[in-house]
Amino acid sequence: RWLAKVTPHDPELVACYRKRLDTVAANGVALSLVGPGARADYDRMHDALAEYASGELTPARERAVRS
């Protein structure tokens, strides 16, 4: 269901995401590491993921979140 949301539906991009999901399944966890001074980048990523998960993005807003 998550992979069905991949836009554009590029087979290489879907394969990349599938590999990431396999890694999560194998390890039982997903994590992000940020270096010193990168907290603002992590906060922006967290906000973007929360907005994306809401599922109510316009196409233009979805492109902005993905970037």
HELIX and SHEET records of a PDB file:
HELIX    1   1 LEU A    3  LYS A    5  5                                   3    
HELIX    2   2 PRO A   11  ASN A   27  1                                  17    
HELIX    3   3 ARG A   39  SER A   54  1                                  16    
HELIX    4   4 PRO A   59  ARG A   66  1                                   8    
END                                                                             
